[in-house]
Structure formats: C-alpha cells, structure tokens
Amino acid sequence: LGSSENMQDKIDEIKATIKFQMKKVMCLNVAVGNVEMTEKEIIVNTQLAANFLASLLKKQWQNIGQIYVKSTMGPAIQVYF
C-alpha cells in the first residue's frame, strides 16, 4: 500500500479479486461468492469468472471441457458441458 493510496479502496479491490488456483491436475477451482451475496451477484460473478478464464486460454472456450457450480456442502451442478 503506497502512501498515496486509500486503504478502503485497496480493501475493496482485494475483496473483488478472483484467484484462480490450478494444481497438477486439469481441474480449476475458484470462489465466486459467499453467503452474504444475492443470487444475482453470484450469477454475475460466475459469468465474469468463466469469461475471464476463457479469455486467458489460447483456444478460449474450446479448451474448457465442463463447468460445475458447487456450494460448500451441496452437490455439484454442471452448468457448461
């Protein structure tokens, strides 16, 4: 945090950051919401995360096989195949 940066702006920026984690397997996990968010906010975050991930790949959506959405304790639901 630089001396000219607003701390609250930096906190808001970090809260809005999506972190993609990829281990040695061809499976990627990303958090797109939390319990305090509305259904609409989670839908928008999921769409943004998927589109951003596709933009990082050479063949875009052709390199994505499947997308599942899952809550912490719930079953996974396939939304892209």
C-alpha positions as CSV (number, residue, x, y, z in Angstrom):
1,L,0.0,0.0,0.0
2,G,1.6,3.2,-1.1
3,S,1.4,6.5,0.8
4,S,-1.0,8.0,-1.8
5,E,-3.4,5.0,-1.9
6,N,-6.7,4.9,0.0
7,M,-6.8,1.9,2.3
8,Q,-10.6,1.3,1.9
9,D,-10.1,1.4,-1.9
10,K,-7.4,-1.2,-1.6
11,I,-9.5,-3.4,0.6
12,D,-12.4,-3.2,-1.8
13,E,-10.1,-4.1,-4.7
14,I,-8.7,-7.2,-2.9
15,K,-12.2,-8.3,-2.0
16,A,-13.2,-8.1,-5.7
17,T,-10.2,-10.1,-6.9
18,I,-10.7,-13.6,-8.2
19,K,-7.9,-16.1,-7.6
20,F,-7.6,-19.0,-10.0
21,Q,-5.8,-22.0,-8.5
22,M,-4.5,-24.8,-10.6
23,K,-2.7,-27.8,-9.2
24,K,-1.1,-30.6,-11.1
25,V,-4.5,-31.9,-12.3
26,M,-6.5,-30.4,-15.1
27,C,-9.1,-29.1,-12.7
28,L,-9.5,-25.5,-11.6
29,N,-11.3,-24.2,-8.5
30,V,-12.4,-20.7,-7.9
31,A,-14.6,-19.0,-5.3
32,V,-17.3,-16.8,-6.9
33,G,-19.5,-15.9,-4.0
34,N,-20.2,-16.1,-0.3
35,V,-23.3,-16.3,1.9
36,E,-23.8,-12.6,2.1
37,M,-24.2,-12.2,-1.6
38,T,-27.5,-12.2,-3.5
39,E,-28.3,-14.9,-6.1
40,K,-27.9,-12.3,-8.9
41,E,-24.4,-11.2,-7.6
42,I,-23.3,-14.9,-7.6
43,I,-24.6,-15.4,-11.1
44,V,-22.8,-12.3,-12.4
45,N,-19.5,-13.3,-10.6
46,T,-19.8,-16.8,-12.1
47,Q,-20.2,-15.4,-15.6
48,L,-17.4,-13.0,-15.2
49,A,-15.0,-15.7,-13.8
50,A,-15.9,-18.1,-16.6
51,N,-15.4,-15.5,-19.4
52,F,-12.2,-14.2,-17.9
53,L,-10.8,-17.8,-17.6
54,A,-11.8,-18.4,-21.3
55,S,-10.0,-15.2,-22.3
56,L,-6.8,-16.5,-20.7
57,L,-6.7,-19.7,-22.8
58,K,-5.3,-20.0,-26.3
59,K,-8.4,-21.6,-27.8
60,Q,-10.8,-19.8,-25.4
61,W,-13.9,-21.8,-24.8
62,Q,-12.6,-24.8,-26.8
63,N,-10.2,-25.5,-24.0
64,I,-12.9,-25.7,-21.4
65,G,-14.5,-29.1,-21.0
66,Q,-17.0,-28.7,-18.2
67,I,-18.0,-26.1,-15.6
68,Y,-19.7,-27.1,-12.3
69,V,-21.1,-24.8,-9.6
70,K,-21.0,-26.1,-6.1
71,S,-21.7,-24.7,-2.6
72,T,-19.6,-25.7,0.4
73,M,-21.9,-28.6,1.5
74,G,-24.1,-29.0,-1.6
75,P,-23.8,-31.2,-4.6
76,A,-22.0,-30.0,-7.8
77,I,-24.3,-28.8,-10.6
78,Q,-23.0,-28.9,-14.2
79,V,-23.6,-25.6,-16.0
80,Y,-21.4,-26.0,-19.0
81,F,-20.6,-29.2,-21.0
